[in-house]
C-alpha cells in the first residue's frame, strides 16, 4: 500500500499521518506484538507506548 501511494505522488508525510491515524503498527512494534512483547520503548531519551510512522 505504501509503495502504491508513493507511486501516485503522495507525500511521505501524508502517508505517515494516514498510517498513524489508522493505527498501523511500525515494523518494530508489529514484531514485538508478534513475539508477545510490549510495543514502544525508549528512543532519544524519551519513553513511548508505541512508535509512530515518520
PDBQT receptor file of N, H, CA, C and O in Angstrom, charges set to zero:
ATOM      1  N   UNK A   1       0.822  -1.182   0.000  1.00  0.00    +0.000 N 
ATOM      2  CA  UNK A   1       0.000   0.000   0.000  1.00  0.00    +0.000 C 
ATOM      3  C   UNK A   1       0.875   1.258   0.000  1.00  0.00    +0.000 C 
ATOM      4  O   UNK A   1       0.596   2.216  -0.721  1.00  0.00    +0.000 OA
ATOM      5  N   UNK A   2       1.932   1.244   0.813  1.00  0.00    +0.000 N 
ATOM      6  H   UNK A   2       2.159   0.466   1.398  1.00  0.00    +0.000 HD
ATOM      7  CA  UNK A   2       2.803   2.420   0.898  1.00  0.00    +0.000 C 
ATOM      8  C   UNK A   2       3.442   2.703  -0.464  1.00  0.00    +0.000 C 
ATOM      9  O   UNK A   2       3.485   3.852  -0.903  1.00  0.00    +0.000 OA
ATOM     10  N   UNK A   3       3.930   1.672  -1.119  1.00  0.00    +0.000 N 
ATOM     11  H   UNK A   3       3.895   0.739  -0.762  1.00  0.00    +0.000 HD
ATOM     12  CA  UNK A   3       4.582   1.840  -2.423  1.00  0.00    +0.000 C 
ATOM     13  C   UNK A   3       3.590   2.397  -3.437  1.00  0.00    +0.000 C 
ATOM     14  O   UNK A   3       3.931   3.280  -4.223  1.00  0.00    +0.000 OA
ATOM     15  N   UNK A   4       2.368   1.882  -3.419  1.00  0.00    +0.000 N 
ATOM     16  H   UNK A   4       2.091   1.165  -2.780  1.00  0.00    +0.000 HD
ATOM     17  CA  UNK A   4       1.352   2.384  -4.351  1.00  0.00    +0.000 C 
ATOM     18  C   UNK A   4       1.095   3.872  -4.128  1.00  0.00    +0.000 C 
ATOM     19  O   UNK A   4       0.975   4.632  -5.089  1.00  0.00    +0.000 OA
ATOM     20  N   UNK A   5       1.011   4.288  -2.874  1.00  0.00    +0.000 N 
ATOM     21  H   UNK A   5       1.108   3.670  -2.093  1.00  0.00    +0.000 HD
ATOM     22  CA  UNK A   5       0.773   5.706  -2.575  1.00  0.00    +0.000 C 
ATOM     23  C   UNK A   5       1.947   6.573  -3.041  1.00  0.00    +0.000 C 
ATOM     24  O   UNK A   5       1.742   7.671  -3.558  1.00  0.00    +0.000 OA
ATOM     25  N   UNK A   6       3.161   6.087  -2.859  1.00  0.00    +0.000 N 
ATOM     26  H   UNK A   6       3.328   5.195  -2.439  1.00  0.00    +0.000 HD
ATOM     27  CA  UNK A   6       4.338   6.838  -3.315  1.00  0.00    +0.000 C 
ATOM     28  C   UNK A   6       4.303   6.975  -4.835  1.00  0.00    +0.000 C 
ATOM     29  O   UNK A   6       4.592   8.044  -5.372  1.00  0.00    +0.000 OA
ATOM     30  N   UNK A   7       3.954   5.902  -5.519  1.00  0.00    +0.000 N 
ATOM     31  H   UNK A   7       3.719   5.034  -5.083  1.00  0.00    +0.000 HD
ATOM     32  CA  UNK A   7       3.929   5.934  -6.988  1.00  0.00    +0.000 C 
ATOM     33  C   UNK A   7       2.857   6.876  -7.526  1.00  0.00    +0.000 C 
ATOM     34  O   UNK A   7       2.980   7.387  -8.639  1.00  0.00    +0.000 OA
ATOM     35  N   UNK A   8       1.808   7.106  -6.739  1.00  0.00    +0.000 N 
ATOM     36  H   UNK A   8       1.709   6.690  -5.835  1.00  0.00    +0.000 HD
ATOM     37  CA  UNK A   8       0.771   8.037  -7.194  1.00  0.00    +0.000 C 
ATOM     38  C   UNK A   8       1.117   9.479  -6.867  1.00  0.00    +0.000 C 
ATOM     39  O   UNK A   8       0.366  10.392  -7.211  1.00  0.00    +0.000 OA
ATOM     40  N   UNK A   9       2.261   9.695  -6.197  1.00  0.00    +0.000 N 
ATOM     41  H   UNK A   9       2.872   8.954  -5.917  1.00  0.00    +0.000 HD
ATOM     42  CA  UNK A   9       2.728  11.048  -5.938  1.00  0.00    +0.000 C 
ATOM     43  C   UNK A   9       2.371  11.611  -4.577  1.00  0.00    +0.000 C 
ATOM     44  O   UNK A   9       2.593  12.797  -4.333  1.00  0.00    +0.000 OA
ATOM     45  N   UNK A  10       1.826  10.803  -3.686  1.00  0.00    +0.000 N 
ATOM     46  H   UNK A  10       1.645   9.840  -3.885  1.00  0.00    +0.000 HD
ATOM     47  CA  UNK A  10       1.501  11.302  -2.351  1.00  0.00    +0.000 C 
ATOM     48  C   UNK A  10       2.775  11.526  -1.563  1.00  0.00    +0.000 C 
ATOM     49  O   UNK A  10       3.754  10.799  -1.734  1.00  0.00    +0.000 OA
ATOM     50  N   UNK A  11       2.765  12.527  -0.704  1.00  0.00    +0.000 N 
ATOM     51  H   UNK A  11       1.970  13.117  -0.566  1.00  0.00    +0.000 HD
ATOM     52  CA  UNK A  11       3.971  12.821   0.076  1.00  0.00    +0.000 C 
ATOM     53  C   UNK A  11       4.152  11.780   1.183  1.00  0.00    +0.000 C 
ATOM     54  O   UNK A  11       3.188  11.181   1.660  1.00  0.00    +0.000 OA
ATOM     55  N   UNK A  12       5.395  11.585   1.572  1.00  0.00    +0.000 N 
ATOM     56  H   UNK A  12       6.177  12.072   1.185  1.00  0.00    +0.000 HD
ATOM     57  CA  UNK A  12       5.690  10.625   2.634  1.00  0.00    +0.000 C 
ATOM     58  C   UNK A  12       5.094  11.058   3.966  1.00  0.00    +0.000 C 
ATOM     59  O   UNK A  12       4.693  10.216   4.771  1.00  0.00    +0.000 OA
ATOM     60  N   UNK A  13       5.033  12.353   4.201  1.00  0.00    +0.000 N 
ATOM     61  H   UNK A  13       5.359  13.036   3.548  1.00  0.00    +0.000 HD
ATOM     62  CA  UNK A  13       4.437  12.863   5.441  1.00  0.00    +0.000 C 
ATOM     63  C   UNK A  13       2.949  12.522   5.484  1.00  0.00    +0.000 C 
ATOM     64  O   UNK A  13       2.437  12.110   6.525  1.00  0.00    +0.000 OA
ATOM     65  N   UNK A  14       2.263  12.690   4.372  1.00  0.00    +0.000 N 
ATOM     66  H   UNK A  14       2.679  13.025   3.527  1.00  0.00    +0.000 HD
ATOM     67  CA  UNK A  14       0.836  12.359   4.307  1.00  0.00    +0.000 C 
ATOM     68  C   UNK A  14       0.619  10.875   4.542  1.00  0.00    +0.000 C 
ATOM     69  O   UNK A  14      -0.285  10.486   5.282  1.00  0.00    +0.000 OA
ATOM     70  N   UNK A  15       1.437  10.054   3.923  1.00  0.00    +0.000 N 
ATOM     71  H   UNK A  15       2.172  10.370   3.322  1.00  0.00    +0.000 HD
ATOM     72  CA  UNK A  15       1.324   8.606   4.092  1.00  0.00    +0.000 C 
ATOM     73  C   UNK A  15       1.566   8.225   5.555  1.00  0.00    +0.000 C 
ATOM     74  O   UNK A  15       0.831   7.409   6.111  1.00  0.00    +0.000 OA
ATOM     75  N   UNK A  16       2.582   8.802   6.173  1.00  0.00    +0.000 N 
ATOM     76  H   UNK A  16       3.179   9.465   5.721  1.00  0.00    +0.000 HD
ATOM     77  CA  UNK A  16       2.883   8.511   7.575  1.00  0.00    +0.000 C 
ATOM     78  C   UNK A  16       1.716   8.910   8.472  1.00  0.00    +0.000 C 
ATOM     79  O   UNK A  16       1.353   8.163   9.380  1.00  0.00    +0.000 OA
ATOM     80  N   UNK A  17       1.129  10.074   8.228  1.00  0.00    +0.000 N 
ATOM     81  H   UNK A  17       1.425  10.681   7.490  1.00  0.00    +0.000 HD
ATOM     82  CA  UNK A  17      -0.036  10.517   9.023  1.00  0.00    +0.000 C 
ATOM     83  C   UNK A  17      -1.192   9.539   8.900  1.00  0.00    +0.000 C 
ATOM     84  O   UNK A  17      -1.834   9.197   9.893  1.00  0.00    +0.000 OA
ATOM     85  N   UNK A  18      -1.455   9.092   7.679  1.00  0.00    +0.000 N 
ATOM     86  H   UNK A  18      -0.933   9.370   6.873  1.00  0.00    +0.000 HD
ATOM     87  CA  UNK A  18      -2.565   8.165   7.462  1.00  0.00    +0.000 C 
ATOM     88  C   UNK A  18      -2.312   6.822   8.156  1.00  0.00    +0.000 C 
ATOM     89  O   UNK A  18      -3.235   6.231   8.717  1.00  0.00    +0.000 OA
ATOM     90  N   UNK A  19      -1.074   6.344   8.119  1.00  0.00    +0.000 N 
ATOM     91  H   UNK A  19      -0.324   6.824   7.663  1.00  0.00    +0.000 HD
ATOM     92  CA  UNK A  19      -0.748   5.097   8.804  1.00  0.00    +0.000 C 
ATOM     93  C   UNK A  19      -0.936   5.243  10.313  1.00  0.00    +0.000 C 
ATOM     94  O   UNK A  19      -1.474   4.344  10.960  1.00  0.00    +0.000 OA
ATOM     95  N   UNK A  20      -0.498   6.367  10.875  1.00  0.00    +0.000 N 
ATOM     96  H   UNK A  20      -0.062   7.098  10.350  1.00  0.00    +0.000 HD
ATOM     97  CA  UNK A  20      -0.676   6.611  12.308  1.00  0.00    +0.000 C 
ATOM     98  C   UNK A  20      -2.156   6.734  12.663  1.00  0.00    +0.000 C 
ATOM     99  O   UNK A  20      -2.602   6.185  13.670  1.00  0.00    +0.000 OA
ATOM    100  N   UNK A  21      -2.915   7.450  11.841  1.00  0.00    +0.000 N 
ATOM    101  H   UNK A  21      -2.553   7.896  11.022  1.00  0.00    +0.000 HD
ATOM    102  CA  UNK A  21      -4.353   7.618  12.097  1.00  0.00    +0.000 C 
ATOM    103  C   UNK A  21      -5.100   6.291  12.031  1.00  0.00    +0.000 C 
ATOM    104  O   UNK A  21      -6.090   6.095  12.735  1.00  0.00    +0.000 OA
ATOM    105  N   UNK A  22      -4.621   5.375  11.177  1.00  0.00    +0.000 N 
ATOM    106  H   UNK A  22      -3.817   5.535  10.605  1.00  0.00    +0.000 HD
ATOM    107  CA  UNK A  22      -5.258   4.065  11.028  1.00  0.00    +0.000 C 
ATOM    108  C   UNK A  22      -4.718   3.050  12.044  1.00  0.00    +0.000 C 
ATOM    109  O   UNK A  22      -5.088   1.876  12.008  1.00  0.00    +0.000 OA
ATOM    110  N   UNK A  23      -3.846   3.501  12.946  1.00  0.00    +0.000 N 
ATOM    111  H   UNK A  23      -3.545   4.454  12.975  1.00  0.00    +0.000 HD
ATOM    112  CA  UNK A  23      -3.249   2.626  13.975  1.00  0.00    +0.000 C 
ATOM    113  C   UNK A  23      -2.482   1.446  13.391  1.00  0.00    +0.000 C 
ATOM    114  O   UNK A  23      -2.484   0.356  13.964  1.00  0.00    +0.000 OA
ATOM    115  N   UNK A  24      -1.824   1.661  12.247  1.00  0.00    +0.000 N 
ATOM    116  H   UNK A  24      -1.822   2.546  11.781  1.00  0.00    +0.000 HD
ATOM    117  CA  UNK A  24      -0.960   0.639  11.660  1.00  0.00    +0.000 C 
ATOM    118  C   UNK A  24       0.360   0.663  12.420  1.00  0.00    +0.000 C 
ATOM    119  O   UNK A  24       1.007   1.706  12.516  1.00  0.00    +0.000 OA
ATOM    120  N   UNK A  25       0.755  -0.478  12.954  1.00  0.00    +0.000 N 
ATOM    121  H   UNK A  25       0.229  -1.325  12.876  1.00  0.00    +0.000 HD
ATOM    122  CA  UNK A  25       1.984  -0.546  13.736  1.00  0.00    +0.000 C 
ATOM    123  C   UNK A  25       3.210  -0.413  12.843  1.00  0.00    +0.000 C 
ATOM    124  O   UNK A  25       3.224  -0.911  11.718  1.00  0.00    +0.000 OA
ATOM    125  N   UNK A  26       4.236   0.261  13.349  1.00  0.00    +0.000 N 
ATOM    126  H   UNK A  26       4.224   0.666  14.263  1.00  0.00    +0.000 HD
ATOM    127  CA  UNK A  26       5.521   0.291  12.655  1.00  0.00    +0.000 C 
ATOM    128  C   UNK A  26       6.107  -1.114  12.745  1.00  0.00    +0.000 C 
ATOM    129  O   UNK A  26       5.736  -1.863  13.648  1.00  0.00    +0.000 OA
ATOM    130  N   UNK A  27       7.007  -1.497  11.843  1.00  0.00    +0.000 N 
ATOM    131  H   UNK A  27       7.308  -0.888  11.109  1.00  0.00    +0.000 HD
ATOM    132  CA  UNK A  27       7.544  -2.857  11.869  1.00  0.00    +0.000 C 
ATOM    133  C   UNK A  27       8.109  -3.280  13.230  1.00  0.00    +0.000 C 
ATOM    134  O   UNK A  27       7.929  -4.426  13.640  1.00  0.00    +0.000 OA
ATOM    135  N   UNK A  28       8.780  -2.381  13.923  1.00  0.00    +0.000 N 
ATOM    136  H   UNK A  28       8.927  -1.450  13.590  1.00  0.00    +0.000 HD
ATOM    137  CA  UNK A  28       9.368  -2.703  15.232  1.00  0.00    +0.000 C 
ATOM    138  C   UNK A  28       8.287  -3.117  16.233  1.00  0.00    +0.000 C 
ATOM    139  O   UNK A  28       8.446  -4.103  16.952  1.00  0.00    +0.000 OA
ATOM    140  N   UNK A  29       7.189  -2.359  16.276  1.00  0.00    +0.000 N 
ATOM    141  H   UNK A  29       7.060  -1.558  15.692  1.00  0.00    +0.000 HD
ATOM    142  CA  UNK A  29       6.101  -2.675  17.203  1.00  0.00    +0.000 C 
ATOM    143  C   UNK A  29       5.329  -3.915  16.759  1.00  0.00    +0.000 C 
ATOM    144  O   UNK A  29       4.890  -4.704  17.595  1.00  0.00    +0.000 OA
ATOM    145  N   UNK A  30       5.161  -4.089  15.460  1.00  0.00    +0.000 N 
ATOM    146  H   UNK A  30       5.518  -3.448  14.780  1.00  0.00    +0.000 HD
ATOM    147  CA  UNK A  30       4.467  -5.279  14.965  1.00  0.00    +0.000 C 
ATOM    148  C   UNK A  30       5.237  -6.534  15.356  1.00  0.00    +0.000 C 
ATOM    149  O   UNK A  30       4.649  -7.519  15.802  1.00  0.00    +0.000 OA
ATOM    150  N   UNK A  31       6.539  -6.490  15.189  1.00  0.00    +0.000 N 
ATOM    151  H   UNK A  31       7.017  -5.690  14.826  1.00  0.00    +0.000 HD
ATOM    152  CA  UNK A  31       7.369  -7.640  15.550  1.00  0.00    +0.000 C 
ATOM    153  C   UNK A  31       7.279  -7.910  17.057  1.00  0.00    +0.000 C 
ATOM    154  O   UNK A  31       7.171  -9.062  17.477  1.00  0.00    +0.000 OA
ATOM    155  N   UNK A  32       7.322  -6.860  17.855  1.00  0.00    +0.000 N 
ATOM    156  H   UNK A  32       7.409  -5.924  17.513  1.00  0.00    +0.000 HD
ATOM    157  CA  UNK A  32       7.209  -7.021  19.309  1.00  0.00    +0.000 C 
ATOM    158  C   UNK A  32       5.885  -7.678  19.665  1.00  0.00    +0.000 C 
ATOM    159  O   UNK A  32       5.849  -8.594  20.488  1.00  0.00    +0.000 OA
ATOM    160  N   UNK A  33       4.807  -7.227  19.062  1.00  0.00    +0.000 N 
ATOM    161  H   UNK A  33       4.836  -6.484  18.394  1.00  0.00    +0.000 HD
ATOM    162  CA  UNK A  33       3.482  -7.800  19.351  1.00  0.00    +0.000 C 
ATOM    163  C   UNK A  33       3.432  -9.271  18.943  1.00  0.00    +0.000 C 
ATOM    164  O   UNK A  33       2.890 -10.099  19.676  1.00  0.00    +0.000 OA
ATOM    165  N   UNK A  34       3.996  -9.601  17.777  1.00  0.00    +0.000 N 
ATOM    166  H   UNK A  34       4.436  -8.929  17.183  1.00  0.00    +0.000 HD
ATOM    167  CA  UNK A  34       4.018 -10.999  17.334  1.00  0.00    +0.000 C 
ATOM    168  C   UNK A  34       4.813 -11.877  18.290  1.00  0.00    +0.000 C 
ATOM    169  O   UNK A  34       4.517 -13.062  18.440  1.00  0.00    +0.000 OA
ATOM    170  N   UNK A  35       5.821 -11.300  18.937  1.00  0.00    +0.000 N 
ATOM    171  H   UNK A  35       6.061 -10.337  18.815  1.00  0.00    +0.000 HD
ATOM    172  CA  UNK A  35       6.658 -12.037  19.885  1.00  0.00    +0.000 C 
ATOM    173  C   UNK A  35       6.078 -12.027  21.296  1.00  0.00    +0.000 C 
ATOM    174  O   UNK A  35       6.665 -12.608  22.209  1.00  0.00    +0.000 OA
ATOM    175  N   UNK A  36       4.932 -11.374  21.482  1.00  0.00    +0.000 N 
ATOM    176  H   UNK A  36       4.455 -10.903  20.740  1.00  0.00    +0.000 HD
ATOM    177  CA  UNK A  36       4.298 -11.315  22.787  1.00  0.00    +0.000 C 
ATOM    178  C   UNK A  36       4.922 -10.298  23.732  1.00  0.00    +0.000 C 
ATOM    179  O   UNK A  36       4.719 -10.356  24.944  1.00  0.00    +0.000 OA
ATOM    180  N   UNK A  37       5.688  -9.360  23.163  1.00  0.00    +0.000 N 
ATOM    181  H   UNK A  37       5.853  -9.313  22.178  1.00  0.00    +0.000 HD
ATOM    182  CA  UNK A  37       6.321  -8.328  23.971  1.00  0.00    +0.000 C 
ATOM    183  C   UNK A  37       5.535  -7.022  23.852  1.00  0.00    +0.000 C 
ATOM    184  O   UNK A  37       4.771  -6.846  22.903  1.00  0.00    +0.000 OA
ATOM    185  N   UNK A  38       5.715  -6.110  24.803  1.00  0.00    +0.000 N 
ATOM    186  H   UNK A  38       6.336  -6.253  25.574  1.00  0.00    +0.000 HD
ATOM    187  CA  UNK A  38       5.015  -4.825  24.707  1.00  0.00    +0.000 C 
ATOM    188  C   UNK A  38       5.563  -3.977  23.559  1.00  0.00    +0.000 C 
ATOM    189  O   UNK A  38       6.722  -4.110  23.167  1.00  0.00    +0.000 OA
ATOM    190  N   UNK A  39       4.721  -3.117  23.037  1.00  0.00    +0.000 N 
ATOM    191  H   UNK A  39       3.779  -3.009  23.355  1.00  0.00    +0.000 HD
ATOM    192  CA  UNK A  39       5.148  -2.204  21.980  1.00  0.00    +0.000 C 
ATOM    193  C   UNK A  39       5.840  -1.004  22.609  1.00  0.00    +0.000 C 
ATOM    194  O   UNK A  39       5.796  -0.803  23.823  1.00  0.00    +0.000 OA
ATOM    195  N   UNK A  40       6.477  -0.213  21.758  1.00  0.00    +0.000 N 
ATOM    196  H   UNK A  40       6.513  -0.376  20.772  1.00  0.00    +0.000 HD
ATOM    197  CA  UNK A  40       7.137   1.006  22.224  1.00  0.00    +0.000 C 
ATOM    198  C   UNK A  40       8.475   0.727  22.863  1.00  0.00    +0.000 C 
ATOM    199  O   UNK A  40       9.064  -0.339  22.684  1.00  0.00    +0.000 OA
ATOM    200  N   UNK A  41       8.943   1.707  23.614  1.00  0.00    +0.000 N 
ATOM    201  H   UNK A  41       8.464   2.573  23.760  1.00  0.00    +0.000 HD
ATOM    202  CA  UNK A  41      10.236   1.608  24.261  1.00  0.00    +0.000 C 
ATOM    203  C   UNK A  41      10.864   2.978  24.400  1.00  0.00    +0.000 C 
ATOM    204  O   UNK A  41      10.183   4.002  24.344  1.00  0.00    +0.000 OA
ATOM    205  N   UNK A  42      12.162   2.982  24.580  1.00  0.00    +0.000 N 
ATOM    206  H   UNK A  42      12.716   2.150  24.625  1.00  0.00    +0.000 HD
ATOM    207  CA  UNK A  42      12.886   4.228  24.788  1.00  0.00    +0.000 C 
ATOM    208  C   UNK A  42      13.624   4.601  23.509  1.00  0.00    +0.000 C 
ATOM    209  O   UNK A  42      14.279   3.765  22.886  1.00  0.00    +0.000 OA
ATOM    210  N   UNK A  43      13.506   5.871  23.130  1.00  0.00    +0.000 N 
ATOM    211  H   UNK A  43      12.974   6.550  23.636  1.00  0.00    +0.000 HD
ATOM    212  CA  UNK A  43      14.186   6.358  21.934  1.00  0.00    +0.000 C 
ATOM    213  C   UNK A  43      14.514   7.823  22.135  1.00  0.00    +0.000 C 
ATOM    214  O   UNK A  43      13.654   8.610  22.531  1.00  0.00    +0.000 OA
ATOM    215  N   UNK A  44      15.748   8.187  21.865  1.00  0.00    +0.000 N 
ATOM    216  H   UNK A  44      16.446   7.548  21.544  1.00  0.00    +0.000 HD
ATOM    217  CA  UNK A  44      16.211   9.575  22.005  1.00  0.00    +0.000 C 
ATOM    218  C   UNK A  44      15.913  10.127  23.400  1.00  0.00    +0.000 C 
ATOM    219  O   UNK A  44      15.557  11.295  23.553  1.00  0.00    +0.000 OA
ATOM    220  N   UNK A  45      16.063   9.278  24.409  1.00  0.00    +0.000 N 
ATOM    221  H   UNK A  45      16.352   8.329  24.285  1.00  0.00    +0.000 HD
ATOM    222  CA  UNK A  45      15.876   9.711  25.778  1.00  0.00    +0.000 C 
ATOM    223  C   UNK A  45      14.433   9.859  26.224  1.00  0.00    +0.000 C 
ATOM    224  O   UNK A  45      14.171  10.367  27.314  1.00  0.00    +0.000 OA
ATOM    225  N   UNK A  46      13.502   9.425  25.402  1.00  0.00    +0.000 N 
ATOM    226  H   UNK A  46      13.715   9.012  24.516  1.00  0.00    +0.000 HD
ATOM    227  CA  UNK A  46      12.076   9.518  25.740  1.00  0.00    +0.000 C 
ATOM    228  C   UNK A  46      11.439   8.137  25.685  1.00  0.00    +0.000 C 
ATOM    229  O   UNK A  46      11.854   7.285  24.900  1.00  0.00    +0.000 OA
ATOM    230  N   UNK A  47      10.426   7.918  26.524  1.00  0.00    +0.000 N 
ATOM    231  H   UNK A  47      10.088   8.610  27.162  1.00  0.00    +0.000 HD
ATOM    232  CA  UNK A  47       9.687   6.656  26.534  1.00  0.00    +0.000 C 
ATOM    233  C   UNK A  47       8.426   6.792  25.686  1.00  0.00    +0.000 C 
ATOM    234  O   UNK A  47       7.740   7.813  25.734  1.00  0.00    +0.000 OA
ATOM    235  N   UNK A  48       8.133   5.760  24.916  1.00  0.00    +0.000 N 
ATOM    236  H   UNK A  48       8.690   4.930  24.877  1.00  0.00    +0.000 HD
ATOM    237  CA  UNK A  48       6.955   5.730  24.055  1.00  0.00    +0.000 C 
ATOM    238  C   UNK A  48       6.170   4.450  24.296  1.00  0.00    +0.000 C 
ATOM    239  O   UNK A  48       6.757   3.380  24.452  1.00  0.00    +0.000 OA
ATOM    240  N   UNK A  49       4.828   4.556  24.329  1.00  0.00    +0.000 N 
ATOM    241  H   UNK A  49       4.351   5.425  24.203  1.00  0.00    +0.000 HD
ATOM    242  CA  UNK A  49       3.988   3.362  24.443  1.00  0.00    +0.000 C 
ATOM    243  C   UNK A  49       3.993   2.596  23.142  1.00  0.00    +0.000 C 
ATOM    244  O   UNK A  49       3.912   1.368  23.131  1.00  0.00    +0.000 OA
ATOM    245  N   UNK A  50       4.088   3.318  22.051  1.00  0.00    +0.000 N 
ATOM    246  H   UNK A  50       4.155   4.316  22.060  1.00  0.00    +0.000 HD
ATOM    247  CA  UNK A  50       4.249   2.709  20.735  1.00  0.00    +0.000 C 
ATOM    248  C   UNK A  50       4.954   3.725  19.857  1.00  0.00    +0.000 C 
ATOM    249  O   UNK A  50       4.872   4.932  20.085  1.00  0.00    +0.000 OA
ATOM    250  N   UNK A  51       5.642   3.222  18.857  1.00  0.00    +0.000 N 
ATOM    251  H   UNK A  51       5.709   2.242  18.671  1.00  0.00    +0.000 HD
ATOM    252  CA  UNK A  51       6.339   4.116  17.943  1.00  0.00    +0.000 C 
ATOM    253  C   UNK A  51       5.405   4.526  16.814  1.00  0.00    +0.000 C 
ATOM    254  O   UNK A  51       4.427   3.838  16.520  1.00  0.00    +0.000 OA
ATOM    255  N   UNK A  52       5.716   5.649  16.188  1.00  0.00    +0.000 N 
ATOM    256  H   UNK A  52       6.511   6.208  16.427  1.00  0.00    +0.000 HD
ATOM    257  CA  UNK A  52       4.867   6.193  15.144  1.00  0.00    +0.000 C 
ATOM    258  C   UNK A  52       5.628   6.252  13.814  1.00  0.00    +0.000 C 
ATOM    259  O   UNK A  52       6.857   6.328  13.780  1.00  0.00    +0.000 OA
ATOM    260  N   UNK A  53       4.875   6.216  12.746  1.00  0.00    +0.000 N 
ATOM    261  H   UNK A  53       3.877   6.154  12.773  1.00  0.00    +0.000 HD
ATOM    262  CA  UNK A  53       5.461   6.404  11.409  1.00  0.00    +0.000 C 
ATOM    263  C   UNK A  53       5.909   7.854  11.281  1.00  0.00    +0.000 C 
ATOM    264  O   UNK A  53       5.213   8.768  11.724  1.00  0.00    +0.000 OA
ATOM    265  N   UNK A  54       7.064   8.059  10.678  1.00  0.00    +0.000 N 
ATOM    266  H   UNK A  54       7.630   7.317  10.318  1.00  0.00    +0.000 HD
ATOM    267  CA  UNK A  54       7.567   9.415  10.443  1.00  0.00    +0.000 C 
ATOM    268  C   UNK A  54       7.988   9.568   9.003  1.00  0.00    +0.000 C 
ATOM    269  O   UNK A  54       8.440  10.640   8.603  1.00  0.00    +0.000 OA
TER     270      UNK A  54
